[in-house]
Amino acid sequence: ITPQSLERMIRALKRWKFDLVSMDEVCRRAVTLPTANRFASLTFDIGCKDVVTSAYPVLSKHGVPFTVYLPTAFPDGLGEAWWLALEEMVGRESRISLIIDRKERRFSTGSLLEKAQTYEFLASWMRALPPPDLSFAINDLCMRYSVDLKALSRELSLDWDDLARLAADPLVTIGNATVNYPVLANLKAADAQREMAMGRAVAEAALRRDVKHFAFPFGDRQSWRREHVVMAQEAGFSS
């Protein structure tokens, strides 16, 4: 999404008489009688740097409230943006090889179609792995194909100074998306609960404000279970 397309979307929503509201207001409207106007709430996942550099100037100019869902390992430089590392090596290389289920697999990535198919296959495979296995797989690939995973992950992420700047704006809500951004369905219940609770605690301590809203790092049906909704409620999240 470019800043120009974001601006066009905001102008269109306003032209169509949508109320652009915060996540707190979404929660309020969810339990009250419906109003005449439709409404929308804008959210941004992963805490990407371009929220500050590209999106925030547009949103601020139009006075639009929005929510950033933050995985707290990333501002500390500890998160692994494995999906970006995979994207970089598939985009750059003409062949990719790695061990899958104890077998060497080779993928031709010469054409755009082959790159798209290979990325989709490997990303789906990695998302199904337990976090330690996923970390091992992406770090092994990064060593083979000279991708600096740490630098790439740091470059992706908002730092705490960026987040403090956003948090000072009353239009901005900081939510949580765990600590390490794992697929929750690949974790034991206690580990999933710890990711939620620790992510919230770190964000609240760093930003000195309540963090009331939670996003599943991956929100498709394969990546979370119904009990994760209960965990989020028990952890005190409003949404």
One Martini backbone bead per residue (centre of mass of N, CA, C, O) as a GRO file, in nm:
protein
  239
    1ILE     BB    1   0.094   0.038   0.026
    2THR     BB    2   0.057   0.355  -0.052
    3PRO     BB    3   0.011   0.674   0.037
    4GLN     BB    4  -0.185   0.730  -0.199
    5SER     BB    5  -0.383   0.490  -0.148
    6LEU     BB    6  -0.453   0.566   0.140
    7GLU     BB    7  -0.574   0.844   0.074
    8ARG     BB    8  -0.797   0.742  -0.115
    9MET     BB    9  -0.939   0.568   0.098
   10ILE     BB   10  -1.009   0.790   0.299
   11ARG     BB   11  -1.172   0.967   0.106
   12ALA     BB   12  -1.382   0.749   0.040
   13LEU     BB   13  -1.492   0.697   0.325
   14LYS     BB   14  -1.587   0.988   0.367
   15ARG     BB   15  -1.771   1.003   0.115
   16TRP     BB   16  -1.939   0.740   0.237
   17LYS     BB   17  -1.987   0.806   0.553
   18PHE     BB   18  -1.767   0.710   0.731
   19ASP     BB   19  -1.660   0.623   1.038
   20LEU     BB   20  -1.349   0.697   1.192
   21VAL     BB   21  -1.227   0.470   1.440
   22SER     BB   22  -1.145   0.344   1.720
   23MET     BB   23  -1.113   0.059   1.909
   24ASP     BB   24  -1.277   0.161   2.145
   25GLU     BB   25  -1.526   0.237   1.969
   26VAL     BB   26  -1.583  -0.041   1.862
   27CYS     BB   27  -1.651  -0.164   2.139
   28ARG     BB   28  -1.885   0.025   2.202
   29ARG     BB   29  -2.060  -0.037   1.941
   30ALA     BB   30  -2.091  -0.351   1.990
   31VAL     BB   31  -2.292  -0.276   2.269
   32THR     BB   32  -2.475  -0.093   2.097
   33LEU     BB   33  -2.672   0.077   1.925
   34PRO     BB   34  -2.712   0.143   1.616
   35THR     BB   35  -2.605   0.355   1.380
   36ALA     BB   36  -2.633   0.516   1.084
   37ASN     BB   37  -2.337   0.481   1.053
   38ARG     BB   38  -2.078   0.366   0.924
   39PHE     BB   39  -1.767   0.185   1.008
   40ALA     BB   40  -1.406   0.232   1.061
   41SER     BB   41  -1.087   0.055   1.131
   42LEU     BB   42  -0.746   0.112   1.152
   43THR     BB   43  -0.483  -0.135   1.097
   44PHE     BB   44  -0.143  -0.241   1.211
   45ASP     BB   45   0.097  -0.473   1.161
   46ILE     BB   46   0.415  -0.556   1.336
   47GLY     BB   47   0.552  -0.272   1.350
   48CYS     BB   48   0.628  -0.097   1.109
   49LYS     BB   49   0.821   0.159   0.993
   50ASP     BB   50   0.610   0.267   0.769
   51VAL     BB   51   0.408   0.389   0.963
   52VAL     BB   52   0.584   0.646   1.011
   53THR     BB   53   0.697   0.722   0.718
   54SER     BB   54   0.404   0.679   0.547
   55ALA     BB   55   0.127   0.675   0.714
   56TYR     BB   56   0.119   0.898   0.940
   57PRO     BB   57   0.106   1.158   0.766
   58VAL     BB   58  -0.174   1.090   0.647
   59LEU     BB   59  -0.340   1.036   0.905
   60SER     BB   60  -0.281   1.309   1.042
   61LYS     BB   61  -0.395   1.500   0.824
   62HIS     BB   62  -0.697   1.346   0.857
   63GLY     BB   63  -0.758   1.253   1.155
   64VAL     BB   64  -0.689   0.936   1.192
   65PRO     BB   65  -0.753   0.667   1.358
   66PHE     BB   66  -0.525   0.409   1.500
   67THR     BB   67  -0.374   0.076   1.500
   68VAL     BB   68  -0.093  -0.087   1.663
   69TYR     BB   69   0.040  -0.411   1.634
   70LEU     BB   70   0.270  -0.542   1.879
   71PRO     BB   71   0.575  -0.710   1.871
   72THR     BB   72   0.810  -0.680   2.130
   73ALA     BB   73   1.080  -0.800   2.001
   74PHE     BB   74   1.138  -0.592   1.767
   75PRO     BB   75   1.234  -0.325   1.912
   76ASP     BB   76   1.474  -0.510   2.049
   77GLY     BB   77   1.601  -0.697   1.806
   78LEU     BB   78   1.464  -1.018   1.836
   79GLY     BB   79   1.313  -1.051   1.593
   80GLU     BB   80   1.186  -1.268   1.316
   81ALA     BB   81   1.153  -1.191   0.969
   82TRP     BB   82   1.107  -1.458   0.784
   83TRP     BB   83   0.929  -1.363   0.541
   84LEU     BB   84   1.143  -1.157   0.431
   85ALA     BB   85   1.379  -1.347   0.392
   86LEU     BB   86   1.238  -1.534   0.196
   87GLU     BB   87   1.169  -1.318  -0.013
   88GLU     BB   88   1.458  -1.233  -0.080
   89MET     BB   89   1.577  -1.507  -0.177
   90VAL     BB   90   1.365  -1.574  -0.393
   91GLY     BB   91   1.404  -1.306  -0.555
   92ARG     BB   92   1.727  -1.352  -0.610
   93GLU     BB   93   1.710  -1.646  -0.683
   94SER     BB   94   1.713  -1.942  -0.908
   95ARG     BB   95   1.778  -2.128  -0.650
   96ILE     BB   96   1.642  -2.361  -0.402
   97SER     BB   97   1.770  -2.524  -0.100
   98LEU     BB   98   1.640  -2.781   0.133
   99ILE     BB   99   1.530  -2.923   0.435
  100ILE     BB  100   1.252  -3.161   0.421
  101ASP     BB  101   1.190  -3.417   0.600
  102ARG     BB  102   1.499  -3.520   0.553
  103LYS     BB  103   1.498  -3.375   0.265
  104GLU     BB  104   1.613  -3.273  -0.030
  105ARG     BB  105   1.509  -2.960  -0.170
  106ARG     BB  106   1.430  -2.828  -0.499
  107PHE     BB  107   1.404  -2.490  -0.643
  108SER     BB  108   1.280  -2.311  -0.903
  109THR     BB  109   1.347  -1.930  -0.940
  110GLY     BB  110   1.339  -1.775  -1.230
  111SER     BB  111   1.048  -1.704  -1.228
  112LEU     BB  112   0.775  -1.546  -1.113
  113LEU     BB  113   0.603  -1.799  -1.077
  114GLU     BB  114   0.813  -1.967  -0.920
  115LYS     BB  115   0.846  -1.769  -0.688
  116ALA     BB  116   0.553  -1.769  -0.589
  117GLN     BB  117   0.528  -2.077  -0.541
  118THR     BB  118   0.768  -2.110  -0.347
  119TYR     BB  119   0.685  -1.913  -0.132
  120GLU     BB  120   0.411  -2.039  -0.063
  121PHE     BB  121   0.518  -2.314   0.022
  122LEU     BB  122   0.734  -2.227   0.239
  123ALA     BB  123   0.550  -2.053   0.417
  124SER     BB  124   0.350  -2.279   0.488
  125TRP     BB  125   0.557  -2.468   0.613
  126MET     BB  126   0.668  -2.275   0.834
  127ARG     BB  127   0.392  -2.213   0.979
  128ALA     BB  128   0.378  -2.531   1.079
  129LEU     BB  129   0.604  -2.480   1.271
  130PRO     BB  130   0.770  -2.480   1.532
  131PRO     BB  131   0.954  -2.223   1.644
  132PRO     BB  132   1.236  -2.366   1.656
  133ASP     BB  133   1.219  -2.483   1.363
  134LEU     BB  134   1.181  -2.217   1.218
  135SER     BB  135   1.441  -2.080   1.310
  136PHE     BB  136   1.631  -2.292   1.191
  137ALA     BB  137   1.540  -2.277   0.894
  138ILE     BB  138   1.591  -1.970   0.838
  139ASN     BB  139   1.889  -1.961   0.932
  140ASP     BB  140   1.993  -2.165   0.729
  141LEU     BB  141   1.910  -2.011   0.474
  142CYS     BB  142   2.063  -1.747   0.539
  143MET     BB  143   2.343  -1.877   0.529
  144ARG     BB  144   2.330  -1.988   0.235
  145TYR     BB  145   2.212  -1.679   0.114
  146SER     BB  146   2.310  -1.416   0.256
  147VAL     BB  147   2.108  -1.333   0.499
  148ASP     BB  148   2.029  -1.067   0.723
  149LEU     BB  149   1.804  -1.114   0.961
  150LYS     BB  150   1.857  -0.896   1.175
  151ALA     BB  151   1.868  -0.648   0.990
  152LEU     BB  152   1.594  -0.687   0.857
  153SER     BB  153   1.426  -0.676   1.120
  154ARG     BB  154   1.517  -0.394   1.213
  155GLU     BB  155   1.429  -0.239   0.955
  156LEU     BB  156   1.121  -0.306   0.983
  157SER     BB  157   1.114  -0.176   1.274
  158LEU     BB  158   1.003  -0.031   1.529
  159ASP     BB  159   1.101   0.168   1.775
  160TRP     BB  160   1.067   0.311   2.084
  161ASP     BB  161   1.069   0.601   1.973
  162ASP     BB  162   0.845   0.567   1.770
  163LEU     BB  163   0.630   0.468   1.979
  164ALA     BB  164   0.633   0.718   2.159
  165ARG     BB  165   0.532   0.908   1.942
  166LEU     BB  166   0.265   0.765   1.890
  167ALA     BB  167   0.158   0.748   2.191
  168ALA     BB  168   0.127   1.072   2.212
  169ASP     BB  169  -0.111   1.024   2.023
  170PRO     BB  170  -0.459   1.020   2.051
  171LEU     BB  171  -0.502   0.859   1.767
  172VAL     BB  172  -0.324   0.633   1.901
  173THR     BB  173  -0.312   0.275   1.917
  174ILE     BB  174  -0.167   0.029   2.127
  175GLY     BB  175  -0.113  -0.297   2.057
  176ASN     BB  176  -0.104  -0.657   2.064
  177ALA     BB  177   0.125  -0.941   1.915
  178THR     BB  178   0.297  -1.037   2.117
  179VAL     BB  179   0.636  -1.109   2.102
  180ASN     BB  180   0.727  -1.319   1.836
  181TYR     BB  181   0.500  -1.392   1.623
  182PRO     BB  182   0.339  -1.653   1.645
  183VAL     BB  183   0.183  -1.944   1.589
  184LEU     BB  184  -0.043  -2.041   1.817
  185ALA     BB  185  -0.108  -2.342   1.721
  186ASN     BB  186   0.217  -2.421   1.780
  187LEU     BB  187   0.136  -2.397   2.080
  188LYS     BB  188   0.116  -2.422   2.388
  189ALA     BB  189  -0.095  -2.291   2.608
  190ALA     BB  190   0.118  -2.164   2.798
  191ASP     BB  191   0.277  -2.019   2.570
  192ALA     BB  192   0.048  -1.848   2.458
  193GLN     BB  193  -0.011  -1.698   2.723
  194ARG     BB  194   0.271  -1.576   2.753
  195GLU     BB  195   0.275  -1.409   2.495
  196MET     BB  196   0.044  -1.226   2.578
  197ALA     BB  197   0.135  -1.125   2.862
  198MET     BB  198   0.423  -1.026   2.787
  199GLY     BB  199   0.352  -0.831   2.564
  200ARG     BB  200   0.184  -0.644   2.740
  201ALA     BB  201   0.389  -0.581   2.965
  202VAL     BB  202   0.610  -0.453   2.790
  203ALA     BB  203   0.441  -0.228   2.661
  204GLU     BB  204   0.346  -0.092   2.925
  205ALA     BB  205   0.628  -0.031   3.040
  206ALA     BB  206   0.741   0.136   2.794
  207LEU     BB  207   0.466   0.335   2.751
  208ARG     BB  208   0.278   0.397   2.996
  209ARG     BB  209   0.020   0.210   2.910
  210ASP     BB  210  -0.254   0.077   2.813
  211VAL     BB  211  -0.317  -0.261   2.680
  212LYS     BB  212  -0.636  -0.371   2.522
  213HIS     BB  213  -0.535  -0.494   2.240
  214PHE     BB  214  -0.562  -0.790   2.026
  215ALA     BB  215  -0.359  -0.979   1.790
  216PHE     BB  216  -0.336  -1.214   1.572
  217PRO     BB  217  -0.069  -1.275   1.390
  218PHE     BB  218  -0.250  -1.513   1.264
  219GLY     BB  219  -0.600  -1.513   1.139
  220ASP     BB  220  -0.638  -1.785   1.050
  221ARG     BB  221  -0.775  -2.096   1.109
  222GLN     BB  222  -0.482  -2.242   1.144
  223SER     BB  223  -0.351  -2.027   1.380
  224TRP     BB  224  -0.608  -2.073   1.571
  225ARG     BB  225  -0.806  -2.095   1.868
  226ARG     BB  226  -1.067  -2.065   2.077
  227GLU     BB  227  -0.892  -2.053   2.341
  228HIS     BB  228  -0.751  -1.781   2.265
  229VAL     BB  229  -0.990  -1.602   2.326
  230VAL     BB  230  -1.004  -1.668   2.625
  231MET     BB  231  -0.720  -1.579   2.696
  232ALA     BB  232  -0.759  -1.281   2.617
  233GLN     BB  233  -0.980  -1.230   2.822
  234GLU     BB  234  -0.815  -1.320   3.077
  235ALA     BB  235  -0.588  -1.093   3.014
  236GLY     BB  236  -0.784  -0.818   2.958
  237PHE     BB  237  -0.885  -0.783   2.687
  238SER     BB  238  -1.119  -0.605   2.484
  239SER     BB  239  -1.016  -0.740   2.173
   0.00000   0.00000   0.00000
